Amino acid sequence: MTTHSAAERRTVRIAMNGVTGRMGYRQHLVRSILAIREQGGVPLADGTVIWPEPLLVGRRPAALRELAARHGLPEDAVSTDLDAVLADPTVDVYFDAQVTLAREEAISKAIAAGKHIYTEKPTATGVAGALALARQAEDAGIKHGVVQDKLFLPGLLKLKRLIDGGFFGQILSVRGEFGYWVFEGDWQEAQRPSWNYRAQDGGGIVVDMFPHWEYVLHELFGRVESVQALATTHIPRRWDERGEAYEATADDSAYGVFQLAGGVVAQINSSWAVRVNREELVEFQVDGTEGSAVAGLRGCRVQHRSATPKPVWNPDIPATERFREQWQEVPDNGEFDNGFKAQWELFLRHLVADEPYSWDLLAGARGVQLAELGLLSSAEGRRVEVPELTL
């Protein structure tokens, strides 16, 4: 890491692999790293400012050069030679937003080259590989982080505030609904890439979403101790980016029950074959002895025990109560930044100032483990214990 202007600016050079993809470009390059630069960097308590300097890495030189030109980055801020990038002593951090199948090998090479690691999830295709990366990173003495963006969403930050304030009393259960209709690609273009629906290419909603559910449940409610899941492919035939039909071999929907340490039961449905009849694309309802809440990406509504109505079941007459209107909106009470950017800033502070940071490669391995055991549960039709992972 390079220091400029009498320790006022600390430059951190970040090799960003996979920024030509949707997530790598929009959330990590534009809304995180470039947004941090636009705000003047990340300030530290001692007056130092962390200045991220991206190096765009990928397989398509023309696309990389176009991105660099579009955002005013120098011509030498692109590379198609990952080995040369990792051998460059001026590169401090390796970031990976590639497809999952390519991630494990690239991260392992970056660790071996002594680079600090920040990566999208899942970190590997299996728990053995994910755990091996965590151990390799610890042995190398480098710093490492895994994207766990949903923890930084306004809705879940409000939910965390309620939990920390004791609003729920004893938490009993969590119900999650996630998903939307992904077009098949024949008469309307699909809004997700076709590899998501091919198991042989690392696709599937369990692999994609169960790592998210692991860290949300773990951080807010307790460690997942068992999983019972049903994964299925509701739509077996789709059309790819070239308009050619293909067989969808990966699961597009999953229905999971998770038992958590402390007794909380979580039920989460995940689907790319469901039409949205919710306030947001994902919602979590949390019920406790003293109150309940429904949190989405941004909003959070509550109903306290003292304000809970007394519905009476009577199917013979129309419902007269407007149940959603009986809930109270939780105020923002603060400014909420982009969740990806907020976590990037925390990681950069951890890297430069050694500030605390817990969302590491071991946390990433827990997510891969839950996905792997969820698929096992579905295949064998049984509840599966989730052993605690350690280095």
N, C-alpha and C positions, 0 to 999 in steps of 0.2 A: 504494500500500500504506500502510495507516494504522498509526501507532505509538501504543501505549497504555502507561500506567504506567511512565514513565521508561525507555522502550526495552525493557521486559521482554517485551512482547507485540507482535508484528507481525501485524496482520490482513491476510489476503489474501482478497479477495472473488472468488469463482469462479462464473461463469455456467455452469451445467451443463445442456446441451441434450441431451435424449434420455433423461432419467432415468425416464420412465414405461416404458421398455423393460426387458427382463430383465437384460441386461448392465449398462446404465447405472444401474439401481436397485440390484441386489444387490451387484455388485462395486465400483462406483465411488462411489455415494452411501453405502450402508449399511456395507459392509465396508472402505471406504477413508476417505472424508472424515468421515463421522460417527464412525467408529472412531478416527480421529486426534483428533477433538474429545473423545471419551470418555477418551482417554489423557492429555489435557491439552495437546495440540498437538505440534509438532515442535521439540525443543530444539536450539539451536545452541551452538557452543563458547563463545561470548561471553556466554551466559546468556539470550539472546533466545529467545523461544518463538514459532514461527510458528503462527498461529491461522487455519485455513481457514474461510471463511464462505460457504456455498453459496447461490446464487440459482438456483432451479429454473426452467428454461425449457422450453416445449413448446407444443403446439397444443391441449391439452385442459385448460382451466382447472380443471374440477372434480377431475380426477385429480391435478393439481399441488397444489391446495389440500388434498386428502386426504392426500397424501404429507407435506406440510409439517406438518399437524396431527398426523399419526401420529408424527412424529419431533421434535415440539416446536419447529419452526422458526416464526419470526414470519409473520404474514399477508402482509407485503410481501416475503417471500422467494420469491415466484413471479411469473412473467410469461409472457404469450403473445406479447409484442411484442419480437422479437429485435432489430430496428433500435433501439428505445428502450434496450434493455439495452446494446447495443454503444456507444451514444452516452453512456452513463452513465459519468462519469469516476471513480466509486468502484469500478467493476468492473475488476479487474486481469487476470484470466485467463478465456479462453473455452475451455470443454471441450465436445467433440462426441462423442456416442454415438448419433447418429441413424442411419437407414439410409444405406447408402453413397451412394446417388444424391443425397442432400441435403447431403452433407458438404462437398464441394469448394467450393461457392458460399458456404456459411456461414463456413467457415474463411477464405476470401479476404476476405469482408466484415469479419471480426473483425481480421484483420491490418491491413487498411486503416484500421480504427478505432484501431489502436495497441495492441490487446490481445495479451498473451502467449498462446501456444497450447499446449494439451495435448489430444490427441485419440486416439480409437480408430482402428484400422486396418481396412481399407485407407483411405488418406487421400484417394483419388480413384478414379474408375472407369478411368483410364488413366495410363500413366507420364508422358505429356506434362503432364497436369494436376497430377499429384503433384509433379513436378519444378518446375513453375511455382509451386506453393505454397511449396516450399522456397526458391526464389530470391526470391519476394516477401517471405518472412519475414526472410531475410538482409538484403535491401535496406532493410527497415523497421527493422532493428536490434532486433527483439523476440526473446524467448527462446521456444523451441518444443520440444515433446517428443511422441513417439508411443508408445502403449502397446505394450510388448513383454514381456508378462507371463510367458511361459513361461520366460524366463531366470531368473526369481526363484522358480521352483518348487523345493521341497526336493530332488526327484530330480535335476534338472539342476544345482542348486548342488553336490550331491555329485559329479556327473559332472565339473563344472568343477574341483572340488578334485582329483580323480584326474588330470585332464589337466595341471593346473598342477604337480602333484607328480611328473610323469613316469612314472606307473604303466603307461601303455600301450606305452612305447617308441615305435616308429614306428606311427602310426595308419594303418590300411589302409582300413577301410570303416566305414560307418554304415548300419544297417538300421532303418527306422522303420515302425511300424504304428500307425495312428490310426483310430478310428471306432467306430461302434455302430449298431444298427438303429434308424432313425427310423421310427416307425409311419406308415403311409400316410395315416391319418386317417379311414378308413371305419369300422372296428370298434373301434379304439383311437385316442384323441386323439394327434396328432403332438406330439412334444416340441421341435420347432423351428417357427418361423413359416413360413407358406406362401410368403412372398416369397423365401425361401432357394432355392426350386426353380423360380423364374421368372427366366430370363436378362434379360428386359426390365425387371425390377425390381432388377437388380443382384445376383441370386443366383448360386449355384454354389459347389461345394466348392473349386475351384481358386482363385477370387477370395478365398474365406474363409480357406483354410489355407496356400496357398503363401507369403503374406507371413509367416506364423509360421515356416515351414520356412526361409525366407531368413535371418531374424535368428538362429535357433538354429544353423544351419550356419555362418553368417558369424562369429558371436561365438565359437563353440566350436572350429570345425574349419578354417575358411578361406572366402574369398569364393567364391561360386558362379560358375563360369566357363562352364558350359554346362548345358542342360536337355534331356532327352528325356522327353516325357510322353504318356500316353494318358488322356484325359478322356472319360467316358461317362456316360450316364443309364441306370442299370440299371432304375429304376422310373419309367416314363413317365407314370403316372396317379396322382394323389394327391387328397386331399380337404382343403379349406381350413378356416379357423376357423368358418365358417358351415355346414360339412358339405356344401359343394358341390364336386363333382368338377372338377378342372382338369388341364390338360396341363403336365407338368413339362418345362420347356424348358431348364433349367440342369443342368449335370453334377452328379451326386450321388456320383461316385467318380472318383479320379484315381490313376494309377500313374506315379511319376516316378523318373528316374535323374538325379542331379546330379553333375557333375564339379567338384571344388573345387581351388582354388589349392593347390599342394603335393602333388597327386596322390591325395588321398582321394576315394573314390567313395561316394556316398550314394544309397540306394534308399529311398523313402518311399511307402507306400501310404496313401491317405486315402479313407475311405468312410463314407457314411451308410446303407449297405446291407450291413452286415456284422455278424454276431453275435460277441460278445466271447469269445475264449478266450485271455485274457491276464490278467496280474495287475492291470493298470490299463488305462484307456481309451486311453492312448498309451504306447508303449514304444520306446526307442531302444537297439539293440545296437551297441556300439562294439567293433571287433576290432583289436588291435594286436599287434606282434611279441612284446611282453612280457606281455600280459594282455588280458582282455576285460571288458566291463561291460554290464549291462542296466539302464537307468534309466527310471523311469516318472514320474508326477506327484510322488510322494512317496518311493518306495523306490529303492534302487540296489543291485544285486548284482554281485559281481566273481568272476573266476576268473583267478588268476595263472598265468603260464607254468609255474612250479614245481609247481603243484597241478592241472595239466590232465591229465585221464584220457586213456587211449588206447583210444577206441572202435574196434571192428572191425565192419565192415559184414557182416552175415549175415542175410539175409531169411528163412532157413529155420528159425530158432529165435526164440522170444520174447525181447524185450529184457529184460535182467536189471538194467541200470543205471537208476537214477532220476536223470536228468541234472540236473533243476532243484535237487535236493538237494546237488549237488556244488559249488554256488556259495555264496559268503560274503556276508552282508549288510553294507553299509557303514553304520557308526554315524552317528547324527545329529551328534554332537559340537557341538551348538549349538541355539539356538532359531530356528525358521523362522516368519516372519510371513506373512500373506496376501500373495501376490505382487503383486497390484494395489496394495495399500496400501504395500508396500515401495517400489514405483516412484513412487507419488505423493509419498512422503516425499523421495525423491531429487530429484524435479523441484522440489518446494517449496524444498529447500535450494539447488538450482541457481538458482532464481528470486531468492531473498532474499540468499543469501550467496555466490552465484557459484561454488558448488562444481562440480567437473567433471561433465559429463553428455553422453553421446554418442548417445542414442537420439532423434534429432531428425527433422525432416521429410525430410531427405535419406535417412536410414535407412528412413523410411516409404516413400519413393519406390522404394528398392531392392526392397521387398516387392511393390509394385504392378507393378514391372517384371518380376519373376520370374513372377507370375501371368499377366501379359500374354504373355510369351514361352512359358510353359507351354501356354497355350491355342493359341498359334501352332504350337508343336511338334506338339500333338495334331492340329490341323486339317491340317497339311501332312505328317504322318508322318515327321518327321526331327528330328535333333538340332539345337538352336539355340544359338548362342553368346550369352553374356550380357555385353554390354559394360559396363565400369565407368562408373558415373554420377558426374558432377562438377557442381558449381555453375557 
